[in-house]
Amino acid sequence: MAEPRPRLLLVTRNFPPLWGGMERLNWHMAQELARQYEVHVVGPAGACEHSPEGVHVSDVPLRPMVRFLVCATWTAVRVARRERPRVILAGSGLTAPIAWLAGSLSGAFTAAYVHGLDLVVPSWVYRWIWVPLLRRIDRVIANSRATAALATRVGVGGDHIRIVHPGVEVPSLETDARARFRARHGLGERPVLLSVGRLTVRKGLREFVAQVLPKIVAQRPDLMLLIVGDVPVNALFAEAQTPESILRAAQAAGVDSHVRFLRPQFGQDLAEAYAGADVHVFPVREIPNDPEGFGMVALEAASHGVPTVAYATGGVVDAVSEGVSGSLVPPHDADAFADAVIRILKSPPSPQAMQSFATSLAWPAFGMGVRQALETMSR
């Protein structure tokens, strides 16, 4: 008889039915870990209906935050003492204390997958309780080199840290998707810039339309910027930039006729939006205590054969391969950003090279990296 697989408990607030980069990451983390472990997830209400095949789920109320933390702690401890997992993994820094407590009471190894903001949250309560407990976790898995540096800065031992970049799905490129999307939105053959993601202060869309877009439009007056996204609803510590404020900035800069908002897109609709675009713009701002941990959307754009122009800040430098999947420019340098967009519009990178870069960071590679990080744990 085959030996039973070791058990693993994943505790996270970031899991479907919430949808975003961190939620997709934790869903894929559960799916990939299930190749080696018997996985049980403690997640938000409704997670049972969205779990990967073969993954057990115990869901708890999402809101208010205090209720989530109390219920998730109680449930994780109960599951850990009953099932005796080998590993208890926190899907972000938020649930790291829960993983540590449940591991302490059940004898399991503990780990946490951390993003940049997990380590620099501007809250004295978080820094007083969460960060000291994060230092006691057996393995801290950082999503980028920048996040690993932040972990070291807050006192996590370097021998406890491993870097595993988030993954991506690499689709087959449809030859007619571009024409289909452009016909649907009346875009013709004009150059199209695309922005995808939540509209937060860190993402910098308002500053982009005010400072960068006018410089691009001056050289390409037929250009259109499509914005796919909306303000964050359930994200923690995320300050929004509303569509109205972005449009006001565009109007003040005289480029409002070059900006169009689309409703949030998913699945095939989002794939066609990428297909219809020429350049993905990612003008992330460099803000103290609000770093961009990685930039999954830049990797997602590459997987669809679309180059990214981004400011070189935080973990974005790991998500864009210079000259292969796009271009990185100095933070806050509007002239350099505009020049890079114009240059790529004239001479875009090879879609095949971009997909090759994305394939090296696809979800199976991510899963292997996380599994290896967990297998090498010691106290």
Secondary structure, DSSP 8 states (H G I E B T S, - for coil): ------EEEEE-S--TTS-SHHHHHHHHHHHHHTTTSEEEEEEETTGGGG--TT-EEEEE--SSHHHHHHHHHHHHHHHHHHH--SEEEESSGGGHHHHHHHHHHHT-EEEEEE-GGGGT-S-HHIIIIIHHHHTTSSEEEESSHHHHHHHHHTT--GGGEEE-----------TTHHHHHHHHTT-TTS-EEEEES--BTTT-HHHIIIIIHHHHHHH-TT-EEEEE----SS-TT--B--HHHHHHHHHHHT-GGGEEEE----HHHHHHHHHH-SEEEE-----TT------HHHHHHHHTT--EEEE--TTHHHH--BTTTEEEE-TT-HHHHHHHHHHHHHS---HHHHHHHHHTTSHHHHHHHHHHHHHT---
